[in-house]
Amino acid sequence: MGLTEFFGSLGAWNWFIVAVILFVLETIVPGVHFIWFGVAAAIVGILGLAVDIAWEWQLITFAIISCVTVFLARRFAGPDVTRSDEPDLNVRAAQYVGRVVTVEDPIAGGRGKVRVGDTVWSAQGGDAPRRARACHGHQRLCPAGGTCGFLSQSSVRALCCG
């Protein structure tokens, strides 16, 4: 008995083997795509056990169910749909909006320096004396020797605009 005859004798159980392989791949390879193909393979396996379907139709059914599961997953479980308790976690500039900082060098003529945490940044904004408290949401901030950008309450732009 050759390999082809062996897999042919398994019938619908081949789909469960494929499903397990895809689930294992999902745990090894990042990307959250193999799981939906594995679900499709398991569904085709269940259909194959319940109804005698030719292998050609099983492949077509697998392709259709795979597309449906992937599109449903993207629609209902995508990053735009899920809510986070820390929405600004990977958007560094957004973490500074509304933050109160201390003026280190007086802001005169629209330019000065402010302390953000343990770093002194260049700032542009309304005149303010030394040690005054200022809100990030309405200042232009530049890390010392770095790039700068505007931070505002309505829109946050990354601190990398040159």
Buried (B, 14 or more C-beta within 10 A) or exposed (E): EEEEEEEEEEBBEBBBEBBEBBBEBBEEEEEEBBBBBBBBBBBBBBBBBEEEBEEEEBEEBBEEBBEBBBEEBBEEEEEEEEEEEEEEEEEEBBBBBEBEBBBBBBBEEEBBBBBBEEEBBBBBBEEBEEEBEBBBBBBBBBEEEEEBBBBBEEEBEEBEEE
